[in-house]
Amino acid sequence: MIKPTCCQICESEKIISNAHIVDQSHYSMGIHKAVVYRNPHAMIFKDPIKANTTAYVCGECGHIEFRVNDPQKFYSQVIEARGR
């Protein structure tokens, strides 16, 4: 995974790497994930494809950038699901 070296907004080099944005809501699993559904129009059993994310936070302006931890695997799973 390519790690940002500067902020896309303010160009600061004060980047906090490997941060996690935690969801504390009642039905949450905790860590934010990227999700694509194999059956998005289904009422139930949407069959999600999930990928963990890592956040990078600018220590200057506070901009947050998310990255999927294993993008090649996530991409291949989504392409395979859409090919069905």
PDB file with SEQRES, HELIX, SHEET and CRYST1 records, atoms N, CA, C and O in Angstrom:
SEQRES   1 A   84  MET ILE LYS PRO THR CYS CYS GLN ILE CYS GLU SER GLU          
SEQRES   2 A   84  LYS ILE ILE SER ASN ALA HIS ILE VAL ASP GLN SER HIS          
SEQRES   3 A   84  TYR SER MET GLY ILE HIS LYS ALA VAL VAL TYR ARG ASN          
SEQRES   4 A   84  PRO HIS ALA MET ILE PHE LYS ASP PRO ILE LYS ALA ASN          
SEQRES   5 A   84  THR THR ALA TYR VAL CYS GLY GLU CYS GLY HIS ILE GLU          
SEQRES   6 A   84  PHE ARG VAL ASN ASP PRO GLN LYS PHE TYR SER GLN VAL          
SEQRES   7 A   84  ILE GLU ALA ARG GLY ARG                                      
HELIX    1 AA1 PRO A   71  ARG A   82  1                                  12    
SHEET    1 AA1 3 ILE A  15  ALA A  19  0                                        
SHEET    2 AA1 3 PRO A  48  CYS A  58 -1                                        
SHEET    3 AA1 3 LYS A  33  TYR A  37 -1                                        
SHEET    1 AA2 2 PRO A  48  CYS A  58  0                                        
SHEET    2 AA2 2 ILE A  64  VAL A  68 -1                                        
CRYST1    1.000    1.000    1.000  90.00  90.00  90.00 P 1           1          
ATOM      1  N   MET A   1       0.844  -1.173   0.000  1.00  0.00           N  
ATOM      2  CA  MET A   1       0.000   0.000   0.000  1.00  0.00           C  
ATOM      3  C   MET A   1       0.891   1.238   0.000  1.00  0.00           C  
ATOM      4  O   MET A   1       1.823   1.342   0.797  1.00  0.00           O  
ATOM      5  N   ILE A   2       0.599   2.166  -0.892  1.00  0.00           N  
ATOM      6  CA  ILE A   2       1.351   3.408  -0.970  1.00  0.00           C  
ATOM      7  C   ILE A   2       0.885   4.346   0.138  1.00  0.00           C  
ATOM      8  O   ILE A   2      -0.305   4.635   0.261  1.00  0.00           O  
ATOM      9  N   LYS A   3       1.819   4.807   0.927  1.00  0.00           N  
ATOM     10  CA  LYS A   3       1.489   5.706   2.029  1.00  0.00           C  
ATOM     11  C   LYS A   3       1.697   7.147   1.572  1.00  0.00           C  
ATOM     12  O   LYS A   3       2.714   7.462   0.953  1.00  0.00           O  
ATOM     13  N   PRO A   4       0.750   8.010   1.872  1.00  0.00           N  
ATOM     14  CA  PRO A   4       0.909   9.411   1.474  1.00  0.00           C  
ATOM     15  C   PRO A   4       2.074  10.068   2.202  1.00  0.00           C  
ATOM     16  O   PRO A   4       2.313   9.807   3.381  1.00  0.00           O  
ATOM     17  N   THR A   5       2.797  10.925   1.482  1.00  0.00           N  
ATOM     18  CA  THR A   5       3.920  11.640   2.090  1.00  0.00           C  
ATOM     19  C   THR A   5       3.556  13.070   2.444  1.00  0.00           C  
ATOM     20  O   THR A   5       4.238  13.713   3.242  1.00  0.00           O  
ATOM     21  N   CYS A   6       2.465  13.573   1.840  1.00  0.00           N  
ATOM     22  CA  CYS A   6       2.000  14.908   2.192  1.00  0.00           C  
ATOM     23  C   CYS A   6       0.483  14.972   2.015  1.00  0.00           C  
ATOM     24  O   CYS A   6      -0.107  14.146   1.320  1.00  0.00           O  
ATOM     25  N   CYS A   7      -0.128  15.952   2.646  1.00  0.00           N  
ATOM     26  CA  CYS A   7      -1.575  16.133   2.622  1.00  0.00           C  
ATOM     27  C   CYS A   7      -2.029  16.622   1.242  1.00  0.00           C  
ATOM     28  O   CYS A   7      -1.407  17.508   0.655  1.00  0.00           O  
ATOM     29  N   GLN A   8      -3.102  16.048   0.739  1.00  0.00           N  
ATOM     30  CA  GLN A   8      -3.664  16.463  -0.556  1.00  0.00           C  
ATOM     31  C   GLN A   8      -4.317  17.830  -0.473  1.00  0.00           C  
ATOM     32  O   GLN A   8      -4.484  18.486  -1.501  1.00  0.00           O  
ATOM     33  N   ILE A   9      -4.688  18.277   0.702  1.00  0.00           N  
ATOM     34  CA  ILE A   9      -5.378  19.558   0.865  1.00  0.00           C  
ATOM     35  C   ILE A   9      -4.393  20.704   1.109  1.00  0.00           C  
ATOM     36  O   ILE A   9      -4.393  21.691   0.372  1.00  0.00           O  
ATOM     37  N   CYS A  10      -3.560  20.574   2.136  1.00  0.00           N  
ATOM     38  CA  CYS A  10      -2.682  21.693   2.511  1.00  0.00           C  
ATOM     39  C   CYS A  10      -1.206  21.448   2.197  1.00  0.00           C  
ATOM     40  O   CYS A  10      -0.374  22.332   2.403  1.00  0.00           O  
ATOM     41  N   GLU A  11      -0.877  20.256   1.700  1.00  0.00           N  
ATOM     42  CA  GLU A  11       0.483  19.860   1.318  1.00  0.00           C  
ATOM     43  C   GLU A  11       1.455  19.751   2.494  1.00  0.00           C  
ATOM     44  O   GLU A  11       2.669  19.718   2.289  1.00  0.00           O  
ATOM     45  N   SER A  12       0.941  19.696   3.704  1.00  0.00           N  
ATOM     46  CA  SER A  12       1.776  19.505   4.887  1.00  0.00           C  
ATOM     47  C   SER A  12       2.364  18.092   4.871  1.00  0.00           C  
ATOM     48  O   SER A  12       1.743  17.163   4.355  1.00  0.00           O  
ATOM     49  N   GLU A  13       3.543  17.940   5.428  1.00  0.00           N  
ATOM     50  CA  GLU A  13       4.172  16.624   5.561  1.00  0.00           C  
ATOM     51  C   GLU A  13       3.912  16.008   6.939  1.00  0.00           C  
ATOM     52  O   GLU A  13       4.490  14.973   7.271  1.00  0.00           O  
ATOM     53  N   LYS A  14       3.045  16.638   7.744  1.00  0.00           N  
ATOM     54  CA  LYS A  14       2.706  16.139   9.080  1.00  0.00           C  
ATOM     55  C   LYS A  14       1.591  15.088   8.955  1.00  0.00           C  
ATOM     56  O   LYS A  14       0.437  15.357   9.288  1.00  0.00           O  
ATOM     57  N   ILE A  15       1.946  13.894   8.473  1.00  0.00           N  
ATOM     58  CA  ILE A  15       0.972  12.829   8.243  1.00  0.00           C  
ATOM     59  C   ILE A  15       1.044  11.811   9.378  1.00  0.00           C  
ATOM     60  O   ILE A  15       2.116  11.296   9.695  1.00  0.00           O  
ATOM     61  N   ILE A  16      -0.089  11.531   9.977  1.00  0.00           N  
ATOM     62  CA  ILE A  16      -0.204  10.503  11.012  1.00  0.00           C  
ATOM     63  C   ILE A  16      -0.644   9.229  10.293  1.00  0.00           C  
ATOM     64  O   ILE A  16      -1.760   9.151   9.780  1.00  0.00           O  
ATOM     65  N   SER A  17       0.243   8.231  10.259  1.00  0.00           N  
ATOM     66  CA  SER A  17      -0.008   6.984   9.527  1.00  0.00           C  
ATOM     67  C   SER A  17      -0.716   5.952  10.393  1.00  0.00           C  
ATOM     68  O   SER A  17      -0.667   5.998  11.622  1.00  0.00           O  
ATOM     69  N   ASN A  18      -1.375   5.021   9.713  1.00  0.00           N  
ATOM     70  CA  ASN A  18      -1.986   3.856  10.350  1.00  0.00           C  
ATOM     71  C   ASN A  18      -2.970   4.186  11.453  1.00  0.00           C  
ATOM     72  O   ASN A  18      -3.027   3.493  12.469  1.00  0.00           O  
ATOM     73  N   ALA A  19      -3.746   5.242  11.259  1.00  0.00           N  
ATOM     74  CA  ALA A  19      -4.812   5.567  12.209  1.00  0.00           C  
ATOM     75  C   ALA A  19      -6.041   4.718  11.867  1.00  0.00           C  
ATOM     76  O   ALA A  19      -6.211   4.306  10.720  1.00  0.00           O  
ATOM     77  N   HIS A  20      -6.871   4.464  12.834  1.00  0.00           N  
ATOM     78  CA  HIS A  20      -8.114   3.728  12.609  1.00  0.00           C  
ATOM     79  C   HIS A  20      -9.270   4.571  13.103  1.00  0.00           C  
ATOM     80  O   HIS A  20      -9.233   5.104  14.212  1.00  0.00           O  
ATOM     81  N   ILE A  21     -10.287   4.690  12.284  1.00  0.00           N  
ATOM     82  CA  ILE A  21     -11.489   5.421  12.663  1.00  0.00           C  
ATOM     83  C   ILE A  21     -12.460   4.385  13.212  1.00  0.00           C  
ATOM     84  O   ILE A  21     -12.921   3.512  12.477  1.00  0.00           O  
ATOM     85  N   VAL A  22     -12.766   4.475  14.478  1.00  0.00           N  
ATOM     86  CA  VAL A  22     -13.569   3.459  15.164  1.00  0.00           C  
ATOM     87  C   VAL A  22     -15.010   3.927  15.283  1.00  0.00           C  
ATOM     88  O   VAL A  22     -15.276   5.041  15.735  1.00  0.00           O  
ATOM     89  N   ASP A  23     -15.928   3.078  14.879  1.00  0.00           N  
ATOM     90  CA  ASP A  23     -17.361   3.360  14.974  1.00  0.00           C  
ATOM     91  C   ASP A  23     -17.861   2.760  16.285  1.00  0.00           C  
ATOM     92  O   ASP A  23     -17.788   1.547  16.481  1.00  0.00           O  
ATOM     93  N   GLN A  24     -18.360   3.591  17.168  1.00  0.00           N  
ATOM     94  CA  GLN A  24     -18.797   3.152  18.488  1.00  0.00           C  
ATOM     95  C   GLN A  24     -20.310   2.948  18.577  1.00  0.00           C  
ATOM     96  O   GLN A  24     -20.851   2.774  19.669  1.00  0.00           O  
ATOM     97  N   SER A  25     -20.990   2.969  17.430  1.00  0.00           N  
ATOM     98  CA  SER A  25     -22.450   2.872  17.469  1.00  0.00           C  
ATOM     99  C   SER A  25     -22.919   1.500  17.958  1.00  0.00           C  
ATOM    100  O   SER A  25     -22.131   0.559  18.046  1.00  0.00           O  
ATOM    101  N   HIS A  26     -24.193   1.404  18.270  1.00  0.00           N  
ATOM    102  CA  HIS A  26     -24.781   0.230  18.917  1.00  0.00           C  
ATOM    103  C   HIS A  26     -24.572  -1.066  18.129  1.00  0.00           C  
ATOM    104  O   HIS A  26     -24.227  -2.084  18.728  1.00  0.00           O  
ATOM    105  N   TYR A  27     -24.769  -1.063  16.814  1.00  0.00           N  
ATOM    106  CA  TYR A  27     -24.685  -2.292  16.020  1.00  0.00           C  
ATOM    107  C   TYR A  27     -23.378  -2.397  15.236  1.00  0.00           C  
ATOM    108  O   TYR A  27     -23.286  -3.204  14.311  1.00  0.00           O  
ATOM    109  N   SER A  28     -22.384  -1.614  15.579  1.00  0.00           N  
ATOM    110  CA  SER A  28     -21.142  -1.561  14.821  1.00  0.00           C  
ATOM    111  C   SER A  28     -20.220  -2.726  15.142  1.00  0.00           C  
ATOM    112  O   SER A  28     -20.244  -3.278  16.242  1.00  0.00           O  
ATOM    113  N   MET A  29     -19.399  -3.088  14.149  1.00  0.00           N  
ATOM    114  CA  MET A  29     -18.343  -4.071  14.348  1.00  0.00           C  
ATOM    115  C   MET A  29     -17.070  -3.380  14.841  1.00  0.00           C  
ATOM    116  O   MET A  29     -16.105  -4.051  15.207  1.00  0.00           O  
ATOM    117  N   GLY A  30     -17.060  -2.053  14.854  1.00  0.00           N  
ATOM    118  CA  GLY A  30     -15.905  -1.327  15.381  1.00  0.00           C  
ATOM    119  C   GLY A  30     -15.150  -0.535  14.340  1.00  0.00           C  
ATOM    120  O   GLY A  30     -15.328   0.679  14.240  1.00  0.00           O  
ATOM    121  N   ILE A  31     -14.311  -1.194  13.564  1.00  0.00           N  
ATOM    122  CA  ILE A  31     -13.452  -0.538  12.586  1.00  0.00           C  
ATOM    123  C   ILE A  31     -14.209  -0.334  11.267  1.00  0.00           C  
ATOM    124  O   ILE A  31     -14.959  -1.208  10.831  1.00  0.00           O  
ATOM    125  N   HIS A  32     -14.005   0.814  10.650  1.00  0.00           N  
ATOM    126  CA  HIS A  32     -14.635   1.080   9.352  1.00  0.00           C  
ATOM    127  C   HIS A  32     -14.077   0.151   8.282  1.00  0.00           C  
ATOM    128  O   HIS A  32     -12.890  -0.178   8.286  1.00  0.00           O  
ATOM    129  N   LYS A  33     -14.934  -0.262   7.380  1.00  0.00           N  
ATOM    130  CA  LYS A  33     -14.551  -1.140   6.274  1.00  0.00           C  
ATOM    131  C   LYS A  33     -15.122  -0.584   4.979  1.00  0.00           C  
ATOM    132  O   LYS A  33     -16.131   0.120   4.980  1.00  0.00           O  
ATOM    133  N   ALA A  34     -14.466  -0.908   3.882  1.00  0.00           N  
ATOM    134  CA  ALA A  34     -15.036  -0.648   2.559  1.00  0.00           C  
ATOM    135  C   ALA A  34     -15.894  -1.870   2.229  1.00  0.00           C  
ATOM    136  O   ALA A  34     -15.457  -3.001   2.438  1.00  0.00           O  
ATOM    137  N   VAL A  35     -17.107  -1.656   1.716  1.00  0.00           N  
ATOM    138  CA  VAL A  35     -18.029  -2.762   1.443  1.00  0.00           C  
ATOM    139  C   VAL A  35     -18.659  -2.585   0.067  1.00  0.00           C  
ATOM    140  O   VAL A  35     -19.109  -1.497  -0.291  1.00  0.00           O  
ATOM    141  N   VAL A  36     -18.683  -3.684  -0.702  1.00  0.00           N  
ATOM    142  CA  VAL A  36     -19.407  -3.762  -1.972  1.00  0.00           C  
ATOM    143  C   VAL A  36     -20.285  -5.006  -1.858  1.00  0.00           C  
ATOM    144  O   VAL A  36     -19.827  -6.050  -1.394  1.00  0.00           O  
ATOM    145  N   TYR A  37     -21.541  -4.897  -2.279  1.00  0.00           N  
ATOM    146  CA  TYR A  37     -22.464  -6.026  -2.170  1.00  0.00           C  
ATOM    147  C   TYR A  37     -22.536  -6.796  -3.480  1.00  0.00           C  
ATOM    148  O   TYR A  37     -22.663  -6.209  -4.555  1.00  0.00           O  
ATOM    149  N   ARG A  38     -22.453  -8.129  -3.375  1.00  0.00           N  
ATOM    150  CA  ARG A  38     -22.604  -8.981  -4.560  1.00  0.00           C  
ATOM    151  C   ARG A  38     -24.038  -8.921  -5.084  1.00  0.00           C  
ATOM    152  O   ARG A  38     -24.268  -8.960  -6.293  1.00  0.00           O  
ATOM    153  N   ASN A  39     -24.996  -8.827  -4.166  1.00  0.00           N  
ATOM    154  CA  ASN A  39     -26.421  -8.767  -4.532  1.00  0.00           C  
ATOM    155  C   ASN A  39     -27.026  -7.493  -3.949  1.00  0.00           C  
ATOM    156  O   ASN A  39     -27.794  -7.566  -2.990  1.00  0.00           O  
ATOM    157  N   PRO A  40     -26.699  -6.327  -4.506  1.00  0.00           N  
ATOM    158  CA  PRO A  40     -27.122  -5.064  -3.898  1.00  0.00           C  
ATOM    159  C   PRO A  40     -28.631  -4.836  -3.893  1.00  0.00           C  
ATOM    160  O   PRO A  40     -29.129  -4.066  -3.071  1.00  0.00           O  
ATOM    161  N   HIS A  41     -29.364  -5.482  -4.782  1.00  0.00           N  
ATOM    162  CA  HIS A  41     -30.806  -5.271  -4.852  1.00  0.00           C  
ATOM    163  C   HIS A  41     -31.608  -6.259  -4.000  1.00  0.00           C  
ATOM    164  O   HIS A  41     -32.833  -6.163  -3.925  1.00  0.00           O  
ATOM    165  N   ALA A  42     -30.930  -7.191  -3.370  1.00  0.00           N  
ATOM    166  CA  ALA A  42     -31.606  -8.169  -2.519  1.00  0.00           C  
ATOM    167  C   ALA A  42     -32.123  -7.491  -1.255  1.00  0.00           C  
ATOM    168  O   ALA A  42     -31.486  -6.580  -0.725  1.00  0.00           O  
ATOM    169  N   MET A  43     -33.271  -7.938  -0.781  1.00  0.00           N  
ATOM    170  CA  MET A  43     -33.820  -7.399   0.461  1.00  0.00           C  
ATOM    171  C   MET A  43     -32.977  -7.847   1.658  1.00  0.00           C  
ATOM    172  O   MET A  43     -32.715  -7.057   2.565  1.00  0.00           O  
ATOM    173  N   ILE A  44     -32.555  -9.102   1.660  1.00  0.00           N  
ATOM    174  CA  ILE A  44     -31.656  -9.646   2.672  1.00  0.00           C  
ATOM    175  C   ILE A  44     -30.604 -10.480   1.946  1.00  0.00           C  
ATOM    176  O   ILE A  44     -30.729 -10.721   0.745  1.00  0.00           O  
ATOM    177  N   PHE A  45     -29.594 -10.910   2.641  1.00  0.00           N  
ATOM    178  CA  PHE A  45     -28.517 -11.721   2.060  1.00  0.00           C  
ATOM    179  C   PHE A  45     -27.861 -11.012   0.878  1.00  0.00           C  
ATOM    180  O   PHE A  45     -27.776 -11.565  -0.219  1.00  0.00           O  
ATOM    181  N   LYS A  46     -27.404  -9.803   1.105  1.00  0.00           N  
ATOM    182  CA  LYS A  46     -26.758  -9.010   0.061  1.00  0.00           C  
ATOM    183  C   LYS A  46     -25.363  -9.528  -0.283  1.00  0.00           C  
ATOM    184  O   LYS A  46     -24.800  -9.142  -1.308  1.00  0.00           O  
ATOM    185  N   ASP A  47     -24.799 -10.393   0.554  1.00  0.00           N  
ATOM    186  CA  ASP A  47     -23.500 -11.027   0.338  1.00  0.00           C  
ATOM    187  C   ASP A  47     -22.382  -9.985   0.191  1.00  0.00           C  
ATOM    188  O   ASP A  47     -21.883  -9.766  -0.913  1.00  0.00           O  
ATOM    189  N   PRO A  48     -21.992  -9.352   1.285  1.00  0.00           N  
ATOM    190  CA  PRO A  48     -20.991  -8.283   1.218  1.00  0.00           C  
ATOM    191  C   PRO A  48     -19.571  -8.779   0.970  1.00  0.00           C  
ATOM    192  O   PRO A  48     -19.183  -9.855   1.423  1.00  0.00           O  
ATOM    193  N   ILE A  49     -18.813  -7.978   0.247  1.00  0.00           N  
ATOM    194  CA  ILE A  49     -17.376  -8.147   0.101  1.00  0.00           C  
ATOM    195  C   ILE A  49     -16.776  -7.009   0.928  1.00  0.00           C  
ATOM    196  O   ILE A  49     -17.072  -5.839   0.685  1.00  0.00           O  
ATOM    197  N   LYS A  50     -15.933  -7.355   1.905  1.00  0.00           N  
ATOM    198  CA  LYS A  50     -15.436  -6.336   2.833  1.00  0.00           C  
ATOM    199  C   LYS A  50     -13.918  -6.239   2.784  1.00  0.00           C  
ATOM    200  O   LYS A  50     -13.224  -7.220   2.517  1.00  0.00           O  
ATOM    201  N   ALA A  51     -13.422  -5.044   3.044  1.00  0.00           N  
ATOM    202  CA  ALA A  51     -11.980  -4.817   3.154  1.00  0.00           C  
ATOM    203  C   ALA A  51     -11.719  -3.865   4.316  1.00  0.00           C  
ATOM    204  O   ALA A  51     -12.397  -2.848   4.460  1.00  0.00           O  
ATOM    205  N   ASN A  52     -10.747  -4.197   5.131  1.00  0.00           N  
ATOM    206  CA  ASN A  52     -10.357  -3.304   6.227  1.00  0.00           C  
ATOM    207  C   ASN A  52      -9.711  -2.053   5.648  1.00  0.00           C  
ATOM    208  O   ASN A  52      -9.112  -2.082   4.573  1.00  0.00           O  
ATOM    209  N   THR A  53      -9.844  -0.961   6.381  1.00  0.00           N  
ATOM    210  CA  THR A  53      -9.251   0.295   5.937  1.00  0.00           C  
ATOM    211  C   THR A  53      -8.275   0.829   6.982  1.00  0.00           C  
ATOM    212  O   THR A  53      -8.352   0.500   8.166  1.00  0.00           O  
ATOM    213  N   THR A  54      -7.362   1.656   6.506  1.00  0.00           N  
ATOM    214  CA  THR A  54      -6.438   2.390   7.356  1.00  0.00           C  
ATOM    215  C   THR A  54      -6.613   3.856   7.020  1.00  0.00           C  
ATOM    216  O   THR A  54      -6.814   4.208   5.857  1.00  0.00           O  
ATOM    217  N   ALA A  55      -6.540   4.699   8.008  1.00  0.00           N  
ATOM    218  CA  ALA A  55      -6.693   6.132   7.785  1.00  0.00           C  
ATOM    219  C   ALA A  55      -5.343   6.832   7.950  1.00  0.00           C  
ATOM    220  O   ALA A  55      -4.499   6.438   8.755  1.00  0.00           O  
ATOM    221  N   TYR A  56      -5.182   7.875   7.161  1.00  0.00           N  
ATOM    222  CA  TYR A  56      -4.029   8.759   7.281  1.00  0.00           C  
ATOM    223  C   TYR A  56      -4.584  10.136   7.585  1.00  0.00           C  
ATOM    224  O   TYR A  56      -5.468  10.619   6.877  1.00  0.00           O  
ATOM    225  N   VAL A  57      -4.076  10.771   8.628  1.00  0.00           N  
ATOM    226  CA  VAL A  57      -4.612  12.035   9.116  1.00  0.00           C  
ATOM    227  C   VAL A  57      -3.536  13.114   9.003  1.00  0.00           C  
ATOM    228  O   VAL A  57      -2.389  12.907   9.400  1.00  0.00           O  
ATOM    229  N   CYS A  58      -3.922  14.266   8.459  1.00  0.00           N  
ATOM    230  CA  CYS A  58      -2.997  15.396   8.381  1.00  0.00           C  
ATOM    231  C   CYS A  58      -2.936  16.072   9.751  1.00  0.00           C  
ATOM    232  O   CYS A  58      -3.964  16.459  10.308  1.00  0.00           O  
ATOM    233  N   GLY A  59      -1.733  16.209  10.279  1.00  0.00           N  
ATOM    234  CA  GLY A  59      -1.531  16.855  11.567  1.00  0.00           C  
ATOM    235  C   GLY A  59      -1.615  18.377  11.496  1.00  0.00           C  
ATOM    236  O   GLY A  59      -1.535  19.051  12.523  1.00  0.00           O  
ATOM    237  N   GLU A  60      -1.775  18.917  10.300  1.00  0.00           N  
ATOM    238  CA  GLU A  60      -1.874  20.362  10.113  1.00  0.00           C  
ATOM    239  C   GLU A  60      -3.328  20.803   9.952  1.00  0.00           C  
ATOM    240  O   GLU A  60      -3.801  21.651  10.709  1.00  0.00           O  
ATOM    241  N   CYS A  61      -4.051  20.232   8.963  1.00  0.00           N  
ATOM    242  CA  CYS A  61      -5.420  20.685   8.674  1.00  0.00           C  
ATOM    243  C   CYS A  61      -6.497  19.688   9.091  1.00  0.00           C  
ATOM    244  O   CYS A  61      -7.679  20.031   9.110  1.00  0.00           O  
ATOM    245  N   GLY A  62      -6.098  18.447   9.428  1.00  0.00           N  
ATOM    246  CA  GLY A  62      -7.069  17.457   9.886  1.00  0.00           C  
ATOM    247  C   GLY A  62      -7.708  16.626   8.784  1.00  0.00           C  
ATOM    248  O   GLY A  62      -8.588  15.811   9.064  1.00  0.00           O  
ATOM    249  N   HIS A  63      -7.289  16.812   7.546  1.00  0.00           N  
ATOM    250  CA  HIS A  63      -7.832  16.015   6.439  1.00  0.00           C  
ATOM    251  C   HIS A  63      -7.583  14.535   6.707  1.00  0.00           C  
ATOM    252  O   HIS A  63      -6.497  14.152   7.142  1.00  0.00           O  
ATOM    253  N   ILE A  64      -8.602  13.698   6.442  1.00  0.00           N  
ATOM    254  CA  ILE A  64      -8.479  12.253   6.639  1.00  0.00           C  
ATOM    255  C   ILE A  64      -8.597  11.577   5.280  1.00  0.00           C  
ATOM    256  O   ILE A  64      -9.482  11.896   4.486  1.00  0.00           O  
ATOM    257  N   GLU A  65      -7.686  10.633   5.026  1.00  0.00           N  
ATOM    258  CA  GLU A  65      -7.695   9.863   3.788  1.00  0.00           C  
ATOM    259  C   GLU A  65      -7.737   8.387   4.155  1.00  0.00           C  
ATOM    260  O   GLU A  65      -6.907   7.917   4.933  1.00  0.00           O  
ATOM    261  N   PHE A  66      -8.701   7.650   3.601  1.00  0.00           N  
ATOM    262  CA  PHE A  66      -8.810   6.219   3.856  1.00  0.00           C  
ATOM    263  C   PHE A  66      -8.139   5.436   2.737  1.00  0.00           C  
ATOM    264  O   PHE A  66      -8.182   5.836   1.574  1.00  0.00           O  
ATOM    265  N   ARG A  67      -7.530   4.335   3.092  1.00  0.00           N  
ATOM    266  CA  ARG A  67      -6.945   3.404   2.121  1.00  0.00           C  
ATOM    267  C   ARG A  67      -7.400   1.999   2.494  1.00  0.00           C  
ATOM    268  O   ARG A  67      -7.453   1.646   3.672  1.00  0.00           O  
ATOM    269  N   VAL A  68      -7.728   1.196   1.476  1.00  0.00           N  
ATOM    270  CA  VAL A  68      -8.055  -0.212   1.689  1.00  0.00           C  
ATOM    271  C   VAL A  68      -6.745  -0.951   1.912  1.00  0.00           C  
ATOM    272  O   VAL A  68      -5.775  -0.723   1.189  1.00  0.00           O  
ATOM    273  N   ASN A  69      -6.704  -1.832   2.901  1.00  0.00           N  
ATOM    274  CA  ASN A  69      -5.455  -2.506   3.265  1.00  0.00           C  
ATOM    275  C   ASN A  69      -4.922  -3.454   2.197  1.00  0.00           C  
ATOM    276  O   ASN A  69      -3.707  -3.516   2.005  1.00  0.00           O  
ATOM    277  N   ASP A  70      -5.766  -4.184   1.506  1.00  0.00           N  
ATOM    278  CA  ASP A  70      -5.322  -5.112   0.465  1.00  0.00           C  
ATOM    279  C   ASP A  70      -6.129  -4.822  -0.805  1.00  0.00           C  
ATOM    280  O   ASP A  70      -7.047  -5.575  -1.132  1.00  0.00           O  
ATOM    281  N   PRO A  71      -5.798  -3.738  -1.528  1.00  0.00           N  
ATOM    282  CA  PRO A  71      -6.626  -3.313  -2.660  1.00  0.00           C  
ATOM    283  C   PRO A  71      -6.703  -4.324  -3.802  1.00  0.00           C  
ATOM    284  O   PRO A  71      -7.753  -4.444  -4.435  1.00  0.00           O  
ATOM    285  N   GLN A  72      -5.617  -5.057  -4.086  1.00  0.00           N  
ATOM    286  CA  GLN A  72      -5.650  -6.029  -5.180  1.00  0.00           C  
ATOM    287  C   GLN A  72      -6.652  -7.154  -4.892  1.00  0.00           C  
ATOM    288  O   GLN A  72      -7.406  -7.564  -5.775  1.00  0.00           O  
ATOM    289  N   LYS A  73      -6.651  -7.637  -3.667  1.00  0.00           N  
ATOM    290  CA  LYS A  73      -7.590  -8.701  -3.280  1.00  0.00           C  
ATOM    291  C   LYS A  73      -9.025  -8.195  -3.335  1.00  0.00           C  
ATOM    292  O   LYS A  73      -9.904  -8.876  -3.864  1.00  0.00           O  
ATOM    293  N   PHE A  74      -9.268  -7.002  -2.792  1.00  0.00           N  
ATOM    294  CA  PHE A  74     -10.604  -6.420  -2.791  1.00  0.00           C  
ATOM    295  C   PHE A  74     -11.100  -6.229  -4.231  1.00  0.00           C  
ATOM    296  O   PHE A  74     -12.233  -6.587  -4.552  1.00  0.00           O  
ATOM    297  N   TYR A  75     -10.255  -5.668  -5.085  1.00  0.00           N  
ATOM    298  CA  TYR A  75     -10.610  -5.441  -6.485  1.00  0.00           C  
ATOM    299  C   TYR A  75     -10.945  -6.757  -7.200  1.00  0.00           C  
ATOM    300  O   TYR A  75     -11.956  -6.841  -7.898  1.00  0.00           O  
ATOM    301  N   SER A  76     -10.107  -7.774  -7.028  1.00  0.00           N  
ATOM    302  CA  SER A  76     -10.354  -9.048  -7.715  1.00  0.00           C  
ATOM    303  C   SER A  76     -11.648  -9.710  -7.228  1.00  0.00           C  
ATOM    304  O   SER A  76     -12.357 -10.332  -8.020  1.00  0.00           O  
ATOM    305  N   GLN A  77     -11.960  -9.583  -5.937  1.00  0.00           N  
ATOM    306  CA  GLN A  77     -13.212 -10.136  -5.424  1.00  0.00           C  
ATOM    307  C   GLN A  77     -14.420  -9.411  -6.023  1.00  0.00           C  
ATOM    308  O   GLN A  77     -15.418 -10.047  -6.363  1.00  0.00           O  
ATOM    309  N   VAL A  78     -14.333  -8.080  -6.155  1.00  0.00           N  
ATOM    310  CA  VAL A  78     -15.434  -7.305  -6.716  1.00  0.00           C  
ATOM    311  C   VAL A  78     -15.605  -7.634  -8.198  1.00  0.00           C  
ATOM    312  O   VAL A  78     -16.733  -7.812  -8.659  1.00  0.00           O  
ATOM    313  N   ILE A  79     -14.511  -7.716  -8.950  1.00  0.00           N  
ATOM    314  CA  ILE A  79     -14.587  -8.035 -10.379  1.00  0.00           C  
ATOM    315  C   ILE A  79     -15.162  -9.434 -10.571  1.00  0.00           C  
ATOM    316  O   ILE A  79     -15.987  -9.648 -11.460  1.00  0.00           O  
ATOM    317  N   GLU A  80     -14.739 -10.377  -9.755  1.00  0.00           N  
ATOM    318  CA  GLU A  80     -15.270 -11.746  -9.842  1.00  0.00           C  
ATOM    319  C   GLU A  80     -16.779 -11.759  -9.558  1.00  0.00           C  
ATOM    320  O   GLU A  80     -17.536 -12.437 -10.253  1.00  0.00           O  
ATOM    321  N   ALA A  81     -17.206 -11.023  -8.552  1.00  0.00           N  
ATOM    322  CA  ALA A  81     -18.629 -10.985  -8.189  1.00  0.00           C  
ATOM    323  C   ALA A  81     -19.466 -10.347  -9.286  1.00  0.00           C  
ATOM    324  O   ALA A  81     -20.582 -10.793  -9.551  1.00  0.00           O  
ATOM    325  N   ARG A  82     -18.947  -9.318  -9.921  1.00  0.00           N  
ATOM    326  CA  ARG A  82     -19.699  -8.636 -10.983  1.00  0.00           C  
ATOM    327  C   ARG A  82     -19.730  -9.419 -12.276  1.00  0.00           C  
ATOM    328  O   ARG A  82     -20.556  -9.151 -13.149  1.00  0.00           O  
ATOM    329  N   GLY A  83     -18.830 -10.393 -12.407  1.00  0.00           N  
ATOM    330  CA  GLY A  83     -18.781 -11.230 -13.608  1.00  0.00           C  
ATOM    331  C   GLY A  83     -19.808 -12.328 -13.598  1.00  0.00           C  
ATOM    332  O   GLY A  83     -20.019 -12.985 -14.617  1.00  0.00           O  
ATOM    333  N   ARG A  84     -20.451 -12.544 -12.475  1.00  0.00           N  
ATOM    334  CA  ARG A  84     -21.438 -13.642 -12.369  1.00  0.00           C  
ATOM    335  C   ARG A  84     -22.721 -13.285 -13.044  1.00  0.00           C  
ATOM    336  O   ARG A  84     -23.657 -14.085 -13.054  1.00  0.00           O  
TER     337      ARG A  84                                                      
END                                                                             
